Amino acid sequence: MRPMRLDMAGFTVFREETTVDFTDADFFALVGPTGSGKSTVLDAICFALYGTVPRWGGTRGLANALAPSATEARVRLVFESAGDRYVATRVVRRDGRGTVKTANAGLQLMPPGFDITKLDTGLSPEDLGEVVAGTPAEMEQAVLDAVGLPYEQFTSCVVLPQGQFADFLHAKPATRQQILVNLLGLGVYEEVQKKATERAGHAEAKLEAVDKMLGGLADVDEESLTAARDRVDRMRELAGAVAAAVPELERARATAREQAAALAALDAELTVLTGVRPPDGTAELARAVAAARTAADEAATAVGLAEEREEKLRGELAAAGDESALRVQLKAYADRERLAGDAAAVRAAVDAAQAEHDAAAGALAAARAEAERAEAELEAAFRAHEEAKATDQAVALRAHLVDGGPCPVCEQPVPKVPAVPKGSAVARALAAGKAARAASEAAKRVVQERDAAARELDRVLLRARAEHDQLGARLAELDGQLAGAATPEALRGSLAEHARLRR
């Protein structure tokens, strides 16, 4: 027995699906730390073939096959034996009461040249070959015929359990001899010896009978021997004719017995039928049965027509296209219509913001011009004030005097500053300067306010343009999505046809 491939899922430590491929491996070693699953691989091979593992303590330890918290374990072993390739499968499940049982077990003879890599494509069990055993009870003899070893000998010389490697070496000579006979296929020589012994016994018995017969023919001469041979030939011819006629005679006798039994059965039925009387209402019942059969036939015909109609409608529904795609396109039309309205509103808002921005820019320019003009007037008033001061120095000095302060000329205290004469150029220049300064400051405030308003309108305009650009991009995307699509009316008609076909 040579393993080719081992598949495990939910088996002890192998919770996930695991495959061990032995193909083209003449020798191999399983290497890993303690608890990594090396012994479990050998347990899986033994379990797939015999349904148990030595360290489980027999079939009562079947629950050990399940991985922790798993409800199903599956093991499949592909192996070669005596030139044939087999696949052994076992499935263990835990039911609702916690009982663990073998749910499926089977052995199949795979067809010659079968590529085991196809097992990765999810083949059904029917594709794996001829079923040799289909139940756990059938598996025992089928595996014994395929492998050539029972469970006890398999676990003594092929898959030796941990701690029992020396059992085979220390077994009794008769036990070791029987294991070697099974391993080397020497049992065939025992069968040959038995058959030869039986044939020798039969030959000796025949020889003894012939010797006795020849002993009683001591007085036979050549003439009597020739006559005996002629009688033997005629008897052989007669025996051949009888042998040829016997099967026909047996068939005739069998036919006669069958006919006699059938005749006896008919006689018995006739005897019973002589006392049979039809009950009342038989005719009405027969008519009712006929009517019911007619109605049943009509109903069956109606069912057939309805099924044909249903199949036709399902075909039409399938040909009508994907309903969800139609709804997506119709929603795209609705979104486009809504977005087009939003885009128009945003466009109007952009235009209004642009107009307001332009008006604010004009007002800002006018305010700046007014500020420049007020600044020019302030400059002119300043020059007039300087000219007036140059013309009337006394009046100009008077502007710097305060009551009780020193005079800048004579340094004498000034008890009371005299009033500026009416009509003085300095007074007029001061008044004009104050007015020009107030106008200039007012113009600057207007410029600042209108400049702030213009900046706010710039931000509003930028936001409106960005929103308009986003809506334009979304509309372009919807236009691309709806390129070549049917009209909304056609889509609604298709959806209505879908609804009608479903009803």
VENLIN-V733175 format. One record per residue. NEAR is the number of other ideal C-beta (glycine too) atoms within 12 Angstrom. Layout:
near
NEAR
NEAR
This chain:
near
33
25
35
31
37
41
36
38
28
29
39
34
27
30
21
15
21
26
25
29
19
25
21
11
15
8
8
17
9
21
10
13
8
10
10
15
25
21
26
32
35
30
37
43
37
39
47
46
45
40
40
36
37
29
23
26
13
16
23
15
20
29
26
27
42
35
27
16
10
24
24
26
42
36
45
40
48
40
34
24
32
15
12
27
32
40
42
49
43
44
32
40
25
24
15
8
8
11
16
26
25
32
23
25
37
35
43
34
27
35
17
12
10
24
19
31
14
19
28
13
10
11
22
11
23
11
18
29
28
22
23
30
29
19
20
29
15
21
34
25
18
30
39
25
21
34
39
27
30
22
27
26
28
35
33
30
31
29
34
24
26
18
11
18
15
13
21
26
15
12
20
13
12
10
19
19
18
23
29
21
21
27
23
16
16
17
20
14
13
17
14
13
14
14
14
14
14
14
14
14
14
14
14
14
14
14
14
14
14
14
13
13
14
14
12
11
14
10
9
16
11
9
10
14
15
13
14
17
15
14
15
14
14
14
15
14
14
14
15
13
14
15
15
13
14
14
12
14
15
15
13
14
14
14
14
14
14
14
14
14
14
14
14
14
14
14
14
13
14
13
12
11
12
10
8
11
8
11
10
8
11
13
12
13
14
14
13
14
15
14
14
14
14
14
14
14
14
14
14
14
14
14
14
14
14
14
14
14
15
16
14
15
20
15
13
18
21
15
14
23
23
16
21
12
19
27
20
20
29
29
23
27
27
19
24
28
18
18
28
21
16
22
28
18
18
28
23
16
24
27
18
18
27
22
18
22
28
18
18
26
22
18
22
28
19
18
27
22
18
23
28
19
20
27
23
18
25
28
19
22
28
22
18
25
31
19
19
28
26
15
17
24
17
21
28
25
21
27
24
18
25
16
14
12
17
16
20
17
14
10
9
12
14
20
13
12
20
16
13
23
14
11
12
24
24
31
24
24
30
26
21
25
28
19
21
28
23
18
25
27
18
22
28
22
18
24
27
18
19
28
22
17
23
27
18
19
28
22
16
24
27
18
18
29
23
17
23
27
18
18
28
23
16
23
28
18
17
26
19
14
20
24
13
9
23
20
15
22
12
17
28
20
18
28
27
18
21
26
16
14
22
16
9
